[in-house]
């Protein structure tokens, strides 16, 4: 390991049995991962799933879609329903993006690929589908993003970490 301060330097108790010699990603790398992945999700994946949701509503619930799009909507109940749909869609995108990427691409997301990092189990082995899914579910816990000032919850709760690959 180098002398660079790692982002998540788990306590010695956690890693004492896992001396695999990898370097932890820095805070800067982790922050860039977060920015890149969230921009991709918000402007790419959300756009795509929004179109698919619109097509679904157009096909199966055209009256509801018309009510949303027209000025004849009944006010707060439509707003609440739309907000709930948007929230569910956002959570769905988050879970699908991170789970699929971290499992299928062996710990990489677009952000991690660009910054030269990847997610692994604490023993250095590749993530299982369960690990990737649990990491994704942990990310939607309110205020989880603020845990990044220490050991992110999606790492500590799943016994995973993000390491440098180059």
Buried (B, 14 or more C-beta within 10 A) or exposed (E): EEEEEBBBBBEEEBBEEBEEEBBBBBBEBBBBBBEBBBEBBEEEBBEEBBEEBEEEBEEEEEEEBEBBEEEEBEEEEBEEBEEEBEEEBBBBBBBBBBBBBBBEBEBBBBBBBBBEBBBBBBEEEBBEEEBBBBBBBBBEEEEBBEBBEEBBBBBBBBBBBBBBBE
